[in-house]
Amino acid sequence: MTGLSVFVAFFIGTIELLGLLSSELNLSGGFWDFMANFDINKAGFVIVGVFVLTCAVALSIWHFGHIEQKWQASTVTADTRD
């Protein structure tokens, strides 16, 4: 989840920076026109969907992988060694 948050921050920051450069430096062409007209609102819906999907996958791995039980077992083993 943290990695996804960092990726999203860099993604949005890069899009905003490229759009700003396009408008301030009067850059044109297919790529620059796309960046200048990029709809950040639609990207927001995609980002929210990716966060929901990532949460669902993480919860599934935790639940079906019995992560908590494995962690507790390793904690008990470590406590008995002390």
Secondary structure, 3 states (H helix, E strand, C coil): CHHHHHHHHHHHHHHHHHHHHHHHCCCCCHHHHHHHCCCHHHHHHHHHHHHHHHHHHHHHHHHHCCHHHHHHHHHHHHHHHC
